[in-house]
Amino acid sequence: MPPAAIRSTSFDSVDCLLVVVGFSLSSGSAGRIALEAPLSNRILEDAHWNADRQTVEFGVEIGEYRGVVRVPRRVFQRLLPERPTPQRCVEAYYLQRTRFEGIAERKLRRRQLAEDGNVEISGRDLQ
């Protein structure tokens, strides 16, 4: 099946080529293209604990953009009744994966990126 649309756009200073099959596209302001497919289709299956940063991290890919979503240990303190060990944090991520992916999607659409171009989820994002 040929792609329904091939468009070039810009995502946070990174040029992207969007090849979309079976999704709707809508024009945003200034001719930007907004993808109306759920972000979960572009979440990579690689959630893991980063000991150096004390975060659970998972990858996200949109067109040519590839980034990391980080959820610090202190966020899991709000979610877990016991001490947030690395294993418990990763388990809590998978139990609330849809919630974290939704937050990541919202932050990406609003271009709320950290200085390094990745996404960081804070306790405020859970409210």
N, C-alpha and C positions, 0 to 999 in steps of 0.2 A: 504494500500500500504506500503510495507516495505521500510525502509530508503535506499536511494541510496548509502549512504556512512556513516560510523561511524568512526571518526578519533579523536585522542587525540592530542592536541597541547598545546602550552603555549602562553598566552597573558599577557604581562607585569607582569610576576611573578605569574600569576594566571593560574592554570591548567584548561583547558576547554575541554569539550567533545562536539564536533560538530556533531549533527545528522542532516543530510541534506537530504531533499526530493526534487528531481527534480532540483537541482542546480548543476552547474559544479564546480569542484574543480581543482585547479592547484597547482603544487608544486612550492614553492618559494625557496629562497636560504636556505641552511642548512636543507632541508627537511621540512620546515614549510609549512603549508597549507594556501592558500589564498581563501577566500570565494568570489565568483564572483556574489553574489546576491546583489541587492540594499539594502542599510542600512535601508531604510524606512520600510522594513519588520520587523525591530527589534527596531523601535522607539516606546516607550511607550506613550500612550495617556494621559499624565499627566502634560502638561505644566502649570506652575503656577509662581506667583511672590513670591520671597523669600525676605521679608522685611529686614531681618538681613544683607543679602549680597547685597541687591539692584540689584538683577538679576532676569531674567526670567530663569527658570530651566525646563528641560525635561529629562526624563529617557531614557537610552539606555541599551539594553541587547544583548549580543552576547555569546551564549553558557552559561557557568557558570559565565561569567563576567557581572556584573551589575554596571552601573555608572550613573553619572549625567552630563549633558551638561549645562553649565552656560553661559548666555549672559548678561553682565552688562548693566546697564542703559545708560552709556556713549556711548555704541555701537548704541543704539536706537536714540541718539541725532543726529547721522548722517543720520538716515532714516526718522525721523519725522519732519514735518515743525513746529510743536508746541512743547511745553514743554513735555518731556517724563514722563508722570505719569505712575504709575504701570499698570493701565488698558490699557493705550495706548501702553505700551511696550508689554503686552501680546497680544493685538490685532495685533500689527505690527509683532510679531513672527508668528502668524497664517497666516497673509497675505504673509509672506515671508518664510513660513515653509520649503519649498523645498530647498531654498537657505541655511538656517541654518542646515538642515539635511545633505546636501552635504558637508558643511564645517566640520561638526562633523564627517562624514564618512572619509573624507580626513585626519583629525587629528588622528582618531583612527587607520587607516591603517598605518600611519607614526609613530604611538605610541607617539604622541605629547600630553602627559598627564601632568596635573598639579601635584604638589607634593602629593596631596591626592589621585591620581589615577583617577581623573575625567577630563573632557574636559572643557576648558575655551575658549570661542570665543572672540577675540578682534577685534577692528576696523581694524587692519591690515588684518585680515582674510577676510574682506568684499571686499578688493581691487582686 
